[in-house]
């Protein structure tokens, strides 16, 4: 209702108030009582009887004028606040309460926006400090408080998901990344959408959902390719394009597509090599170049090109050693240094250089032990410590130091059992649990403890079966389950054929689709020979 309508109705009501009671009812027949009631509702009065409307309206308008005549008292709220209050009271003097409210609400919205902006900046910094202090619970709580204030803060949803992923809760991490994805799409932020898809892909890989992970990474790649094509001189888009190719390579490698993975990794390597060369002082890009060398080395290792793989890992090691030496307090550089040592140890072990492999594995173990001790809530580092124990156990086994090997494997098992129990949806950790039991079974077999070996290998097989029950598309779980099947065939004569046929049923279809590395391809003929031996006359 306008101010003119308000004044007109007020005058009309005054005239009604002067009429006699019996004539008043007839006069109200020509007045739109609904509009009068609408005005009174705007003034804060509901369900006023028709004969009381004039008096109530007069009372309300008088109160408005009185409030409007009041001069705002000086305050410490700021000149802009005082000016808003003064303008609102001026509207009241004009019988315009809705105009006054609009001014006040607009100013409040402006103040709320400014407060949220200031408070989110402080909360973001608090979360960063808590993260640096390894207070993950505090950092998560702080980010959740921030996101209540600003639910469209895409990057902070991603930060929150990263923290949940670090501490091992993939389900909650996935929800945070999905929320980030929804917000990015709602706001039309293409790069943020790509980043959320990349994070979701990482969770899906850890959950063993490799087909879904590849789809997520491919969707990320499609967005980044569009951005990079539109602005080829934008180094951020080029960098993101390299990352997207690397992630696609990760998913393809996990599925056993070595050629596809290598193609993606080579594309990534070409991009990051160009960027790192153009900006040699950019430590992040130098680090990514080292990681790129490792990714290529991983494929070469699976292709049994051990000399080339070793060179690739050593090229990465040179870069990361320089970074770690320049900044010894950077835990990421130290962690990466350990990863390079471990990769080199893998190749040396495959080449039969046990002393060299042990040296590299010990270097890795020393680094990750220090990091895991300093940050016991970092589930990723705890898992890496378990893997490191297994790597050392592998060398000790080959050196016939079976007692020491068994202890090393059991040390790794104790860590991964704790992690796997806390996060049953983490396929990586469930596979690690199976592998630790496999290694223990192998040592017990060599120590002639058949019963202990069978128990350990059955636990390993059970872990793989559980993974496949929850996710039949988990290629890695299916492939890795060949090992306990094969081992059990040699220990449990009554079930030998069952286990060998199960192993063969997994390997042959994967070989047909070129999803086996060179080493595993050789298993097929060996398993067939064992089956033939079972059929041979005694």
C-alpha positions as CSV (number, residue, x, y, z in Angstrom):
1,X,0.0,0.0,0.0
2,X,1.4,3.4,-1.0
3,X,1.9,6.4,1.3
4,X,-0.9,8.2,-0.6
5,X,-3.3,5.3,-0.1
6,X,-2.3,5.2,3.6
7,X,-3.1,9.0,4.1
8,X,-6.4,8.8,2.1
9,X,-7.6,5.8,4.1
10,X,-6.7,7.5,7.3
11,X,-8.8,10.5,6.5
12,X,-11.7,8.3,5.4
13,X,-11.5,6.5,8.7
14,X,-11.5,9.7,10.6
15,X,-14.8,10.6,8.9
16,X,-16.2,7.2,9.8
17,X,-15.2,7.8,13.4
18,X,-17.4,11.0,13.5
19,X,-20.6,9.1,12.4
20,X,-23.1,7.8,14.8
21,X,-23.0,4.0,15.6
22,X,-26.1,3.3,13.6
23,X,-25.0,5.3,10.6
24,X,-21.4,4.0,10.8
25,X,-22.3,0.5,9.7
26,X,-24.0,1.9,6.6
27,X,-21.0,4.2,5.8
28,X,-18.6,1.3,6.0
29,X,-20.5,-0.5,3.3
30,X,-18.8,2.0,0.8
31,X,-15.3,1.4,2.2
32,X,-12.9,-1.4,1.2
33,X,-12.5,-2.9,4.7
34,X,-10.1,-5.4,3.3
35,X,-7.7,-2.7,2.3
36,X,-8.0,-1.1,5.8
37,X,-7.3,-4.5,7.4
38,X,-4.3,-4.9,5.0
39,X,-3.0,-1.6,6.2
40,X,-3.4,-2.6,9.8
41,X,-1.7,-5.9,9.3
42,X,1.3,-3.9,7.9
43,X,1.2,-1.9,11.0
44,X,1.2,-5.0,13.2
45,X,-2.5,-5.5,14.0
46,X,-4.4,-8.7,12.9
47,X,-8.2,-9.4,13.0
48,X,-9.4,-5.9,14.0
49,X,-13.2,-5.7,14.0
50,X,-14.7,-3.3,11.4
51,X,-16.1,-0.9,13.9
52,X,-12.7,-0.6,15.7
53,X,-10.7,0.0,12.5
54,X,-10.8,3.8,12.5
55,X,-9.6,4.1,16.1
56,X,-6.9,1.4,15.7
57,X,-5.6,3.1,12.6
58,X,-5.5,6.5,14.2
59,X,-3.6,5.0,17.2
60,X,-1.1,3.2,14.9
61,X,-0.4,6.2,12.7
62,X,0.0,8.4,15.8
63,X,2.6,5.9,17.2
64,X,4.4,6.0,13.8
65,X,4.7,9.7,13.8
66,X,5.9,9.8,17.4
67,X,8.6,7.3,16.6
68,X,9.5,9.2,13.5
69,X,9.8,12.5,15.4
70,X,12.4,11.0,17.8
71,X,15.9,12.2,17.0
72,X,18.4,9.3,16.8
73,X,20.6,9.4,19.8
74,X,24.4,9.6,19.0
75,X,25.9,6.1,19.0
76,X,29.2,4.3,18.5
77,X,27.7,2.1,15.8
78,X,29.0,4.3,13.0
79,X,27.8,7.2,10.9
80,X,26.3,4.9,8.3
81,X,24.2,3.1,10.9
82,X,23.0,6.5,12.4
83,X,22.2,7.7,8.9
84,X,20.1,4.6,8.1
85,X,18.1,5.0,11.4
86,X,17.5,8.7,10.6
87,X,16.3,7.8,7.1
88,X,14.0,5.1,8.5
89,X,12.4,7.5,10.9
90,X,11.9,10.0,8.1
91,X,9.8,7.4,6.4
92,X,7.8,6.9,9.6
93,X,7.0,10.6,9.6
94,X,5.5,10.1,6.1
95,X,3.3,7.2,7.4
96,X,5.5,4.7,5.5
97,X,6.5,1.9,7.9
98,X,7.2,-0.5,5.0
99,X,9.7,1.9,3.5
100,X,11.4,2.2,6.9
101,X,11.6,-1.5,7.3
102,X,13.0,-1.9,3.8
103,X,15.8,0.5,4.6
104,X,16.6,-1.2,7.9
105,X,16.6,-4.7,6.4
106,X,18.8,-3.7,3.5
107,X,21.3,-2.2,5.9
108,X,21.2,-5.3,8.1
109,X,21.8,-7.6,5.0
110,X,24.8,-5.4,4.1
111,X,26.1,-5.6,7.6
112,X,25.6,-9.4,7.8
113,X,27.4,-9.9,4.5
114,X,30.3,-7.8,5.7
115,X,30.4,-9.7,9.0
116,X,30.3,-13.1,7.3
117,X,33.1,-12.0,5.0
118,X,35.3,-10.9,8.0
119,X,34.4,-13.9,10.1
120,X,35.0,-16.5,7.4
121,X,38.5,-15.0,6.8
122,X,39.3,-15.5,10.4
123,X,37.8,-19.0,10.5
124,X,39.7,-20.0,7.4
125,X,43.0,-18.9,8.9
126,X,42.1,-20.7,12.2
127,X,41.4,-23.9,10.3
128,X,44.8,-23.6,8.5
129,X,46.6,-23.2,11.7
130,X,44.8,-26.1,13.3
131,X,45.7,-28.2,10.3
132,X,49.4,-27.2,10.6
133,X,49.2,-28.2,14.3
134,X,47.8,-31.6,13.3
135,X,44.5,-30.8,15.1
136,X,42.3,-32.4,12.5
137,X,39.2,-32.5,14.7
138,X,39.6,-28.8,15.4
139,X,40.2,-27.9,11.8
140,X,37.1,-29.9,10.7
141,X,34.9,-28.2,13.3
142,X,36.2,-24.8,12.3
143,X,35.5,-25.4,8.6
144,X,32.0,-26.7,9.4
145,X,31.3,-23.4,11.3
146,X,32.6,-21.4,8.4
147,X,30.4,-23.3,5.9
148,X,27.3,-22.7,8.0
149,X,28.0,-19.0,7.4
150,X,28.9,-19.4,3.8
151,X,27.5,-22.6,2.4
152,X,28.6,-21.7,-1.2
153,X,32.3,-21.6,-0.3
154,X,33.4,-24.3,-2.7
155,X,37.0,-24.4,-1.8
156,X,36.3,-24.8,1.9
157,X,34.0,-27.8,1.2
158,X,37.0,-29.2,-0.7
159,X,39.3,-28.5,2.2
160,X,36.9,-30.2,4.6
161,X,36.7,-33.2,2.3
162,X,40.5,-33.4,2.2
163,X,40.6,-33.5,6.0
164,X,38.1,-36.3,6.2
165,X,40.0,-38.2,3.5
166,X,43.3,-37.6,5.4
167,X,41.8,-39.0,8.6
168,X,40.3,-42.0,6.7
169,X,36.5,-41.3,6.5
170,X,35.8,-41.6,2.8
171,X,32.0,-41.5,3.1
172,X,32.0,-38.1,4.8
173,X,34.8,-36.9,2.5
174,X,32.6,-37.9,-0.5
175,X,29.6,-35.9,0.9
176,X,31.8,-32.8,1.3
177,X,33.1,-33.1,-2.3
178,X,29.6,-33.7,-3.7
179,X,28.4,-30.5,-1.8
180,X,31.4,-28.6,-3.4
181,X,30.4,-30.0,-6.8
182,X,26.8,-28.9,-6.4
183,X,27.8,-25.4,-5.3
184,X,30.3,-25.0,-8.1
185,X,27.7,-26.0,-10.7
186,X,25.1,-23.7,-9.1
187,X,27.5,-20.8,-9.2
188,X,28.7,-21.6,-12.7
189,X,32.4,-21.9,-11.7
190,X,33.9,-24.3,-14.1
191,X,37.3,-24.7,-12.6
192,X,35.9,-25.3,-9.1
193,X,33.6,-28.0,-10.7
194,X,36.6,-29.7,-12.2
195,X,38.5,-29.6,-8.9
196,X,35.5,-31.2,-7.1
197,X,35.3,-33.9,-9.7
198,X,39.0,-34.6,-9.3
199,X,38.6,-35.1,-5.5
200,X,35.6,-37.3,-6.0
201,X,37.6,-39.4,-8.4
202,X,40.2,-39.9,-5.8
203,X,37.7,-41.1,-3.2
204,X,36.2,-43.5,-5.8
205,X,39.7,-45.0,-6.5
206,X,40.3,-45.5,-2.8
207,X,36.9,-47.2,-2.6
208,X,37.8,-49.5,-5.5
209,X,35.1,-48.0,-7.8
210,X,37.4,-47.6,-10.7
211,X,34.8,-47.3,-13.4
212,X,33.1,-44.5,-11.6
213,X,36.4,-42.9,-10.8
214,X,37.4,-42.9,-14.5
215,X,34.1,-41.3,-15.4
216,X,34.7,-38.6,-12.8
217,X,38.2,-37.9,-14.0
218,X,37.1,-37.8,-17.6
219,X,34.4,-35.3,-16.8
220,X,37.1,-33.2,-15.1
221,X,39.3,-33.5,-18.1
222,X,36.5,-32.4,-20.5
223,X,36.0,-29.2,-18.5
224,X,39.7,-28.4,-18.2
225,X,40.3,-29.1,-21.9
226,X,37.6,-26.5,-22.7
227,X,39.2,-23.9,-20.5
228,X,42.7,-24.6,-21.8
229,X,41.5,-24.4,-25.4
230,X,39.8,-21.1,-24.8
231,X,42.9,-19.5,-23.2
232,X,46.0,-21.4,-24.2
233,X,48.3,-18.8,-22.6
234,X,46.8,-19.3,-19.2
235,X,49.3,-21.4,-17.2
236,X,46.8,-22.3,-14.6
237,X,44.5,-24.0,-17.2
238,X,47.6,-25.7,-18.7
239,X,48.6,-27.0,-15.3
240,X,45.1,-28.2,-14.6
241,X,45.1,-30.0,-17.9
242,X,48.2,-31.9,-16.9
243,X,46.7,-32.9,-13.6
244,X,43.5,-34.1,-15.2
245,X,45.5,-36.3,-17.6
246,X,47.5,-37.7,-14.7
247,X,44.3,-38.6,-12.8
248,X,42.9,-40.4,-15.8
249,X,46.2,-42.3,-16.0
250,X,45.8,-43.3,-12.4
251,X,42.4,-44.8,-13.0
252,X,43.6,-46.6,-16.2
253,X,46.6,-48.0,-14.4
254,X,44.5,-49.3,-11.6
255,X,42.3,-51.1,-14.2
256,X,45.4,-52.6,-15.8
257,X,45.3,-50.5,-19.0
258,X,49.1,-49.8,-19.2
259,X,49.1,-48.4,-22.7
260,X,46.2,-46.0,-21.8
261,X,47.9,-45.0,-18.5
262,X,51.2,-44.3,-20.2
263,X,49.6,-42.1,-22.9
264,X,47.9,-40.0,-20.2
265,X,51.1,-39.8,-18.1
266,X,53.2,-38.8,-21.1
267,X,50.7,-35.9,-21.8
268,X,51.0,-34.8,-18.2
269,X,54.8,-35.0,-18.4
270,X,55.0,-32.9,-21.5
271,X,52.8,-30.2,-19.9
272,X,54.6,-30.0,-16.5
273,X,58.0,-30.2,-18.1
274,X,57.2,-27.1,-20.2
275,X,55.8,-25.2,-17.1
276,X,58.7,-26.2,-14.8
277,X,61.3,-25.2,-17.4
278,X,59.6,-21.8,-17.9
279,X,59.5,-21.2,-14.2
280,X,62.3,-23.1,-12.4
281,X,61.7,-21.3,-9.2
282,X,58.2,-22.6,-8.8
283,X,58.8,-25.4,-6.3
284,X,55.3,-26.8,-6.7
285,X,55.8,-27.3,-10.4
286,X,59.2,-28.8,-9.8
287,X,57.7,-31.2,-7.3
288,X,55.0,-32.2,-9.8
289,X,57.7,-32.9,-12.4
290,X,59.2,-35.3,-10.0
291,X,55.8,-37.0,-9.4
292,X,55.4,-37.2,-13.2
293,X,58.7,-39.1,-13.5
294,X,57.4,-41.6,-10.8
295,X,54.1,-42.1,-12.6
296,X,55.9,-43.0,-15.8
297,X,58.2,-45.3,-13.8
298,X,55.2,-47.1,-12.3
299,X,54.0,-48.1,-15.8
300,X,57.5,-49.0,-17.0
301,X,57.9,-51.3,-14.0
302,X,54.6,-53.1,-14.7
303,X,55.8,-53.4,-18.4
304,X,59.0,-55.1,-17.0
305,X,61.1,-52.3,-18.5
306,X,63.1,-52.2,-15.3
307,X,66.2,-50.2,-16.5
308,X,64.0,-47.5,-18.0
309,X,61.8,-47.5,-14.9
310,X,64.8,-47.1,-12.6
311,X,66.1,-44.1,-14.6
312,X,62.7,-42.5,-14.5
313,X,62.5,-42.9,-10.7
314,X,66.0,-41.6,-10.3
315,X,65.2,-38.5,-12.4
316,X,62.4,-37.8,-10.0
317,X,64.6,-38.4,-7.0
318,X,67.1,-35.8,-8.1
319,X,64.4,-33.1,-8.2
320,X,62.8,-34.1,-4.9
321,X,66.1,-34.4,-3.1
322,X,66.8,-30.8,-4.1
323,X,63.5,-29.6,-2.8
324,X,63.7,-31.5,0.4
325,X,67.2,-30.3,1.1
326,X,66.2,-26.7,0.5
327,X,63.2,-26.9,2.8
328,X,63.7,-29.7,5.4
329,X,60.6,-28.7,7.3
330,X,58.3,-29.3,4.4
331,X,56.6,-32.5,5.2
332,X,55.3,-33.0,1.7
333,X,58.8,-32.8,0.2
334,X,60.0,-35.3,2.8
335,X,57.1,-37.6,2.1
336,X,57.8,-37.4,-1.6
337,X,61.5,-38.2,-1.0
338,X,60.5,-41.4,0.8
339,X,58.1,-42.3,-2.1
340,X,61.0,-42.0,-4.6
341,X,63.2,-44.1,-2.4
342,X,60.5,-46.8,-2.2
343,X,60.0,-46.9,-6.0
344,X,63.7,-47.3,-6.6
345,X,63.7,-50.1,-4.0
346,X,60.9,-51.9,-5.9
347,X,63.0,-51.9,-9.1
348,X,66.2,-53.0,-7.4
349,X,64.3,-55.8,-5.7
350,X,62.9,-56.9,-9.1
351,X,66.5,-56.8,-10.5
352,X,67.7,-59.0,-7.6
353,X,69.8,-56.3,-5.9
354,X,68.7,-57.1,-2.4
355,X,71.3,-54.9,-0.6
356,X,70.3,-51.8,-2.8
357,X,66.6,-52.5,-2.3
358,X,67.0,-52.7,1.4
359,X,69.0,-49.4,1.5
360,X,66.2,-47.6,-0.4
361,X,63.5,-49.2,1.8
362,X,65.3,-48.3,5.0
363,X,65.6,-44.7,3.8
364,X,61.9,-44.6,3.1
365,X,61.1,-46.3,6.4
366,X,63.1,-43.7,8.4
367,X,61.3,-40.8,6.7
368,X,57.8,-42.2,7.1
369,X,58.3,-43.3,10.7
370,X,59.3,-39.8,11.6
371,X,56.3,-38.3,9.8
372,X,53.8,-40.8,11.2
373,X,55.1,-40.3,14.7
374,X,54.7,-36.5,14.4
375,X,51.2,-36.8,13.0
376,X,49.5,-40.0,14.3
377,X,46.1,-38.9,13.1
378,X,47.2,-38.8,9.5
379,X,45.8,-42.1,8.2
380,X,47.6,-41.8,4.9
381,X,51.0,-41.7,6.6
382,X,50.1,-44.5,9.0
383,X,49.1,-46.6,6.0
384,X,52.4,-45.7,4.3
385,X,54.3,-46.9,7.4
386,X,52.5,-50.2,7.2
387,X,53.4,-50.6,3.5
388,X,57.0,-49.7,4.3
389,X,57.2,-52.5,6.9
390,X,55.9,-54.9,4.3
391,X,58.6,-53.8,1.8
392,X,61.4,-54.4,4.2
393,X,59.8,-57.8,5.0
394,X,59.9,-58.7,1.3
395,X,63.7,-58.2,1.2
396,X,64.2,-60.1,4.5
397,X,62.2,-63.0,3.1
398,X,64.4,-63.2,0.0
399,X,67.5,-63.0,2.3
400,X,66.1,-66.0,4.2
401,X,65.8,-64.0,7.4
402,X,62.4,-65.4,8.0
403,X,62.0,-64.5,11.7
404,X,62.8,-60.9,11.1
405,X,60.6,-60.9,8.0
406,X,57.6,-62.3,9.9
407,X,58.0,-59.6,12.6
408,X,58.2,-56.9,9.9
409,X,55.0,-58.1,8.3
410,X,53.3,-58.4,11.6
411,X,54.3,-54.8,12.4
412,X,52.7,-53.7,9.2
413,X,49.6,-55.8,9.9
414,X,49.0,-54.3,13.3
415,X,48.8,-50.8,11.7
416,X,46.6,-51.7,8.8
417,X,44.2,-53.8,10.9
418,X,43.5,-50.7,12.9
419,X,42.9,-48.6,9.9
420,X,40.8,-51.2,8.0
421,X,38.6,-51.7,11.0
422,X,37.9,-48.0,11.3
423,X,37.2,-47.6,7.5
424,X,35.6,-50.7,6.0
425,X,34.8,-48.7,2.8
426,X,38.4,-47.9,2.1
427,X,39.3,-50.5,-0.6
428,X,43.0,-49.6,-0.5
429,X,43.3,-50.4,3.2
430,X,41.3,-53.6,2.8
431,X,43.6,-54.7,0.1
432,X,46.6,-53.8,2.3
433,X,45.1,-56.0,5.0
434,X,44.9,-58.9,2.6
435,X,48.5,-58.3,1.3
436,X,49.9,-58.3,4.9
437,X,48.2,-61.6,5.6
438,X,49.5,-63.0,2.3
439,X,53.1,-62.1,3.2
440,X,52.7,-63.7,6.7
441,X,51.2,-66.8,5.0
442,X,54.3,-67.0,2.7
443,X,56.7,-66.8,5.6
444,X,54.8,-69.4,7.6
445,X,54.8,-71.7,4.6
446,X,58.5,-71.5,4.4
447,X,58.7,-72.2,8.2
448,X,56.6,-75.3,7.6
449,X,53.7,-74.0,9.6
450,X,51.0,-75.1,7.1
451,X,48.1,-74.5,9.5
452,X,49.2,-71.0,10.3
453,X,49.9,-70.3,6.6
454,X,46.4,-71.5,5.5
455,X,44.7,-69.4,8.2
456,X,46.6,-66.3,7.1
457,X,45.9,-66.9,3.4
458,X,42.3,-67.6,4.0
459,X,42.0,-64.3,5.8
460,X,43.6,-62.6,2.8
461,X,41.2,-64.3,0.4
462,X,38.3,-63.4,2.7
463,X,39.3,-59.7,2.6
464,X,39.3,-59.8,-1.2
465,X,36.0,-61.5,-1.4
466,X,34.5,-59.0,0.9
467,X,35.7,-56.2,-1.3
468,X,34.2,-57.9,-4.4
469,X,30.9,-58.4,-2.6
470,X,30.6,-54.7,-2.0
471,X,32.0,-53.7,-5.4
472,X,32.1,-56.4,-8.1
473,X,33.9,-54.0,-10.5
474,X,37.0,-53.7,-8.2
475,X,39.5,-55.0,-10.8
476,X,42.4,-54.8,-8.3
477,X,40.7,-56.9,-5.7
478,X,39.8,-59.5,-8.3
479,X,43.4,-59.6,-9.7
480,X,45.1,-59.6,-6.3
481,X,42.9,-62.5,-5.1
482,X,44.8,-64.8,-7.5
483,X,47.8,-64.9,-5.1
484,X,46.0,-66.5,-2.1
485,X,44.1,-68.8,-4.4
486,X,47.4,-70.0,-5.9
487,X,49.2,-70.3,-2.5
488,X,46.3,-72.2,-1.0
489,X,46.3,-74.7,-3.9
490,X,49.8,-75.7,-2.8
491,X,48.8,-76.1,0.9
492,X,45.3,-77.5,0.8
493,X,45.5,-80.5,-1.6
494,X,41.7,-81.2,-1.2
495,X,40.9,-77.8,-2.7
496,X,43.9,-77.5,-5.0
497,X,41.9,-77.7,-8.2
498,X,39.2,-75.4,-6.9
499,X,41.8,-72.7,-6.2
500,X,43.7,-73.1,-9.4
501,X,40.6,-72.9,-11.5
502,X,39.5,-69.8,-9.7
503,X,42.8,-68.2,-10.3
504,X,42.8,-69.1,-14.0
505,X,39.2,-67.8,-14.3
506,X,40.4,-64.4,-13.2
507,X,43.6,-64.2,-15.2
508,X,42.5,-65.4,-18.6
509,X,39.8,-62.8,-19.3
510,X,42.1,-60.1,-18.1
511,X,44.8,-61.3,-20.5
512,X,42.4,-61.3,-23.4
513,X,41.6,-57.6,-22.7
514,X,45.3,-56.8,-22.3
515,X,44.8,-56.0,-18.6
516,X,47.8,-57.9,-17.2
517,X,51.4,-56.8,-16.7
518,X,54.2,-59.0,-18.1
519,X,54.8,-60.8,-14.9
520,X,51.2,-61.8,-14.3
521,X,50.8,-63.0,-17.9
522,X,53.5,-65.6,-17.1
523,X,51.3,-67.0,-14.2
524,X,48.8,-68.4,-16.6
525,X,51.1,-71.1,-18.1
526,X,52.3,-72.0,-14.6
527,X,48.8,-72.5,-13.2
528,X,47.8,-74.5,-16.3
529,X,50.9,-76.8,-15.7
530,X,49.8,-77.3,-12.1
531,X,46.3,-78.2,-13.2
532,X,47.7,-80.7,-15.8
533,X,49.9,-82.2,-13.0
534,X,46.7,-82.9,-11.0
535,X,45.3,-84.8,-13.9
536,X,48.4,-86.8,-14.5
537,X,48.4,-90.5,-13.4
538,X,50.1,-91.0,-10.1
